[in-house]
Amino acid sequence: LLEREFNRQAGFDVADDELPEFFYTEPLHPKNRTARFHAPDVHSIYDGLATKPEDVGGY
């Protein structure tokens, strides 16, 4: 999460996290699967995570 915050402050956004198209169209070995999630999908997951130390128990 710290890396994500660093990137945000450096001006990177969801568009910068999109994988190249071939990840979604060309199956990769050894499982012959393609990527399932695009950057906006992943960002919605990250947005639900705690981003400050005080939000994480035990710190």
C-alpha positions in Angstrom: 0.0 0.0 0.0 2.9 2.4 0.6 4.0 1.8 -3.0 0.5 2.7 -4.2 0.5 5.9 -2.2 3.9 6.8 -3.5 2.8 6.3 -7.1 -0.4 8.3 -6.5 1.6 11.3 -5.2 3.9 11.0 -8.2 0.9 11.5 -10.5 0.2 7.9 -11.5 -3.4 6.8 -11.8 -5.6 3.9 -12.8 -4.7 4.2 -16.5 -1.0 3.6 -15.7 -1.8 0.3 -14.1 -3.5 -1.3 -17.1 -1.6 -4.4 -18.5 -0.7 -4.6 -22.1 -3.5 -6.0 -24.3 -1.8 -9.3 -24.9 -2.2 -10.2 -21.3 -6.0 -10.3 -21.9 -5.9 -12.0 -25.3 -3.0 -14.5 -25.4 -3.1 -17.4 -22.9 0.1 -17.7 -20.8 1.8 -20.9 -20.0 1.7 -23.2 -18.0 -2.0 -22.8 -17.2 -3.0 -21.3 -20.6 -5.0 -18.5 -18.9 -5.4 -14.8 -19.7 -5.6 -11.9 -17.2 -9.1 -11.5 -15.8 -8.9 -8.1 -14.1 -8.4 -4.7 -15.6 -6.9 -1.8 -13.7 -10.2 -0.3 -12.6 -11.3 -3.6 -11.1 -8.1 -3.9 -9.1 -8.3 -0.3 -7.9 -11.7 -0.9 -6.4 -10.2 -3.7 -4.3 -7.3 -1.5 -3.2 -9.7 1.3 -2.3 -11.3 -1.0 0.3 -8.0 -1.7 2.1 -6.7 0.2 5.0 -4.1 2.8 3.9 -3.0 4.4 7.1 -1.1 2.6 9.9 -3.7 3.6 12.5 -6.4 1.7 10.5 -4.4 -1.5 10.8 -4.8 -3.4 14.1 -1.7 -3.8 16.3 0.2 -0.7 15.1 
